[in-house]
Amino acid sequence: MNTRAARGRTAAALAGAAALLTLTACGGNGSGGSEAAGGKDGKGAKGPVIEASNGKVTVPAGAKRIVSISYATGALLDLGVEPVGTSAIDENNPMELLPSQTGRAKKITSIGSGIETNIEKVASLKPDLIIVEGAAAFDWNVKKLEGIAPTLYFGIKTPVDLLNAQEKIAQAVGKEDVFTKLKTDYRQKADRIRNTYGDKLKNVNWAVASSYGNGEFIVDTRTSWVGRVLADAGAKFAKASDDGKEHEVTYSQEKIDVLSDADVILVPRMFATGEVPKEVKELQDKPSWKLLKASKDNRVLPVTYATTDRYGTSLDVLGQIEKILKGL
């Protein structure tokens, strides 16, 4: 077996989008982070100082025109903030929006897909603030973006980084109260599930698995996207998912029996189509998979937001887990 880097599934989602849009440099040579951090040309009232991956950034107070890149769009929409520009809302991008957010988001001006950002398009929107939240393994052209407006860059290495980034985004846009409510609602729902279904949770081993093909499959651990939500709800993990040193572990398909003690196996369901990915379906067709206890008991179950990136989608995942528990 071999462990994947933290960029894992995020990297795969973004890499598929890399060829979709040609990167266009904006006019001018782009200024560094220190000049941009104080506000364009020093104008406008200064807001909070936010610690981001690109350093301490002073964001403008009351920023209204925000461009969001990658996961930042969902984080902002959760907070009730609608950006003026966003990474394209399509199957090539990692952010999975809630149904209530999709219609609004598709009306927001697209500034590129995946890691390919049209810098000229961003500049034309005259943003007060740019927020980038994406896999640290990729080049998000932060320096060029800093030449347009103060830019917050949150480089994501592990799933929990996504929640931390949403909190800082809330501070940047003055929505700490909305964030606190989201977090409180999540904690209360997780506690209610733990208290209501305690007996079932003690007797069920959970695992989360997926595949990109190539003769391999992935087991998510308790520190993964959905694993973290399961842990908060008091779930007990199958052995392969119980070690949280890495948030996901890749195995050859000859090792499917590492899931033999799982009573329930969650697999991803794509938000855009409502379907389980083709590679996962192919994994489930393997004779060795069909011999798994969870498979024989019809407890290989799809979950939407398998890469849940914020409290909005994490609340939805809790609801899906509760529905599964009711049926066990």
TAJO-V109536 format. One record per helix or strand of 3 or more residues. SS is the DSSP state (2 for helix, 1 for strand). FROM is the first residue (numbers start at 1). TO is the last residue. If there is no record, write none. Layout:
BEGIN
ss=SS from=FROM to=TO
ss=SS from=FROM to=TO
END
This chain:
BEGIN
ss=2 from=8 to=15
ss=2 from=33 to=37
ss=2 from=40 to=42
ss=1 from=46 to=52
ss=1 from=55 to=60
ss=1 from=66 to=70
ss=2 from=72 to=78
ss=2 from=99 to=106
ss=1 from=116 to=118
ss=2 from=119 to=124
ss=1 from=129 to=135
ss=2 from=142 to=146
ss=1 from=150 to=156
ss=2 from=159 to=172
ss=2 from=176 to=196
ss=2 from=198 to=202
ss=1 from=205 to=213
ss=1 from=216 to=220
ss=2 from=225 to=232
ss=2 from=239 to=242
ss=1 from=248 to=252
ss=2 from=253 to=259
ss=1 from=264 to=269
ss=2 from=278 to=284
ss=2 from=287 to=290
ss=2 from=293 to=296
ss=1 from=300 to=304
ss=2 from=311 to=327
END
